[in-house]
Amino acid sequence: MATGGCERRAETHKPDASEALPARPVALPTNTESPTLAAIKQRGRLNCGVHQGLVGFAYTDNRGAWRGFDVDFCRATAAAIFGDPDAVRFVPLTAEQRFEALRDGRIDVLWRNTSWTMSRDTGGELSFAGVNYYDGQGFLVRRALNLSSAAELNGARVCVQAGSTTELNVEDYFRTRGIEYRPVVVKTEEEARQAYAREACDAFTADISALAAARTTLPNPQQHVILPDVISKEPLGPVVRGGDDQWTAVIRWTLNALILGEELGVTKANVAALERDSQDPRIRRLLGQEGEFGPSLGLPRTWARDAIAAGGNYGEIFERNLGAQSPLNLARGLNAQWSARSGGLVYGLPIR
């Protein structure tokens, strides 16, 4: 995957105590630079929390380089700050580790399939900056069981990850319907996949995107099917520490710039030409030719241009990692642009 011509490979890294940021930055007065952003600039790199290994979202290839949907958002964030998509170190985290890593300052942002829920958002310690993938929870089963619905899983053993909204959702689903089931609770999503693969359970429940990824790793993927039931709403998106509003805005508007880039037809291939030639005021504002939108965030004027140049707009990132150009071959569905013929939930906020 091209990374804007930069050859320095991003590294997996667990920052030591000297690199940690204050666990709870104080609220900022207007026009004062984010303490998180200031620390990142001084350090010279972004510390980005990602999944420890989920095909399509965050994983290392056979050369040890990080790839995936969330990884590309980490690179875009680094590019927005430094103009360099490789100015990032990836910190792989389990579901149980992810929020603590934010609180203690080991990472600056969590780009890892994390559901935006009320309890997580209102505690004051975490701040969600947007949604980069609309998902829902489902069930993976063996085709040989000949099931047409999760409602037929009465008495089934169901593999589920501990300490996640997934565990709570599956309990709600079966309890509401008066269906008996036997949860097989394991610590990590990887352990749940492995348990399902060795037939320690009859079904595996997780976000549908994660099930699609898990199916590609099984010896005979065609022998497994994702049931049509979607039992939850899972708005997945980036998370930062609470109390640093300007840093939250940096992440929110970097995500939005990639979404808006797709809406306006700005791609990795044409961003330089559009920066030079476009007379569309929306594109000129996006690419830093008009206004002071980057500096208002503490970023260069070309922050959005650099983010798009790193790995493309939202649609390019999706298709390469999750869509038709990937082994997962997931349809855009809810993750289509609002203006698409089928109409999705992805909507670019105006830069003006």
PECORMO-V160707 format. One record per pair of residues at least 24 apart in sequence whose ideal C-beta (glycine too) atoms are under 8 Angstrom apart, sorted by the first residue. I is the first residue (numbers start at 1). J is the second residue. Records with the same first field share a line. If there is no record, write none. Layout:
I=J + J
This chain:
1=67 + 72 + 311 + 320
2=268 + 311
3=75 + 85 + 86 + 310 + 311
4=79 + 84 + 85 + 306 + 309 + 310 + 311
6=84 + 85 + 86
7=86
8=84 + 86
9=64 + 65 + 86
10=65 + 66 + 75 + 86 + 88 + 89 + 90
11=89 + 90
12=60 + 66 + 89 + 90 + 91 + 92
13=47 + 89 + 90 + 91
14=91 + 106
15=47 + 89 + 91 + 106 + 107
19=43 + 47 + 105 + 106
20=104 + 105 + 106
21=105 + 108 + 241
22=105
23=103 + 104 + 105 + 241
24=103 + 125 + 241 + 242 + 243
25=241 + 243 + 244 + 247
26=243
27=243 + 245
28=244 + 245 + 246
32=246
33=246 + 298
34=244 + 245 + 246 + 247 + 250 + 298
35=244 + 247
36=108 + 240 + 241 + 244 + 247
37=81 + 246 + 247 + 250 + 298
39=108
40=81 + 108
41=81
44=82 + 87
45=78 + 82 + 87 + 88 + 89
46=74 + 77 + 78 + 81 + 82 + 87 + 88 + 89 + 108 + 109
47=88 + 89 + 91 + 106 + 107 + 108
48=74 + 77 + 78 + 88 + 89 + 90 + 91 + 107 + 108 + 109 + 110 + 111
49=91 + 92 + 93 + 98 + 101 + 102 + 106 + 107 + 109 + 110 + 111 + 112
50=74 + 90 + 91 + 92 + 93 + 111 + 112
51=92 + 93 + 112 + 113
52=92 + 93 + 94 + 188 + 190
53=92 + 190
54=113 + 189 + 210 + 213
55=213 + 214 + 216 + 217 + 327 + 328
56=209 + 212 + 213 + 321 + 322 + 326 + 327 + 328 + 330
57=112 + 113 + 209 + 213 + 321 + 322
58=90 + 92 + 111 + 112
66=90
67=321
68=321
69=132 + 133 + 317 + 318 + 321 + 322
70=111 + 112 + 113 + 132
71=111
72=310 + 311 + 312 + 317 + 320 + 321
73=111 + 132 + 238 + 254 + 255 + 258 + 317
74=109 + 111
75=310 + 311
76=254 + 258 + 307 + 308 + 310 + 311 + 317
77=109 + 111 + 250 + 251 + 254 + 307
78=310
79=306 + 307 + 309 + 310
80=250 + 254 + 257 + 299 + 303 + 304 + 306 + 307
81=250 + 299 + 303
83=300 + 302 + 306
85=310 + 311
94=187 + 188
95=161 + 163 + 164 + 188 + 189
96=162 + 163 + 187
98=239
99=125 + 126 + 239
102=126 + 239 + 240 + 241
103=241
105=241
108=240 + 247
109=238 + 239 + 240 + 251
110=238 + 239 + 240
111=238
113=207 + 209 + 210 + 236
114=236 + 237 + 239
115=165 + 234 + 235 + 236
116=235 + 236 + 237
117=165
120=239
123=242
124=242 + 243
125=241 + 242
126=239 + 240 + 241 + 242
127=239 + 240 + 241 + 242 + 243 + 244 + 245 + 248
128=237 + 238 + 239
129=237 + 238 + 239 + 240 + 248 + 249 + 251 + 252 + 255
130=237 + 238 + 251 + 252 + 255 + 256
131=235 + 236 + 237 + 345
132=236 + 237 + 238 + 255 + 314
133=209 + 236 + 237 + 335
134=233 + 234 + 235 + 236 + 333 + 334 + 335 + 344 + 345 + 346
135=207 + 208 + 209 + 234 + 235 + 236
136=207 + 208 + 230 + 231 + 232 + 233 + 234
137=165 + 166 + 169 + 170 + 205 + 206 + 207 + 208 + 230 + 231 + 232 + 234
138=205 + 206 + 207 + 208 + 211 + 226 + 227 + 229 + 230 + 231
139=203 + 204 + 205 + 211 + 226 + 227 + 229
140=196 + 203 + 204 + 205 + 206 + 211 + 214 + 215 + 224 + 225 + 226 + 227
141=202 + 203 + 204 + 224 + 225 + 227
142=202 + 223 + 224 + 225
143=222 + 223 + 224 + 225
144=223
145=202
147=227
148=227 + 228
149=227 + 228 + 229
150=203 + 227 + 229 + 231
151=177 + 179 + 229
153=179 + 181 + 202 + 203
154=179 + 180 + 181
155=180 + 181 + 182
156=181 + 182 + 201 + 202 + 203
157=181 + 182 + 183 + 184 + 200 + 201 + 202 + 203
158=182 + 183 + 184 + 201 + 202 + 203 + 204 + 205
159=184 + 186 + 192 + 193 + 195 + 196 + 200 + 201 + 203 + 204 + 205
160=184 + 185 + 186 + 192 + 204 + 205 + 206
161=185 + 186 + 187 + 188 + 189 + 191 + 192 + 206
162=186 + 187
163=187
165=232 + 234
166=205 + 206 + 207
169=205 + 231 + 232
170=205 + 231
172=231
173=231
193=217
207=234 + 236
209=322 + 328 + 330
212=328 + 330
213=328
216=327 + 328
246=297 + 298
249=297
250=297 + 298 + 299
253=293 + 297 + 304 + 351
254=303 + 304 + 307
256=348 + 349 + 351
257=286 + 303 + 304 + 307 + 308 + 351
258=307 + 308 + 313 + 314 + 317
259=313 + 314 + 337 + 346 + 347 + 348 + 349
260=286 + 304 + 348 + 349 + 350 + 351
261=286 + 304 + 308 + 312 + 313 + 314
262=313 + 314 + 315 + 316 + 337 + 346 + 348
263=337 + 339 + 348
264=348
266=308 + 313
267=308 + 312 + 313 + 316
268=308 + 309 + 310 + 311 + 312 + 313 + 316
271=305 + 308 + 309
272=309
275=302 + 305
282=350 + 351 + 352
285=351 + 352
286=351
291=351 + 352
293=351
304=351
314=346
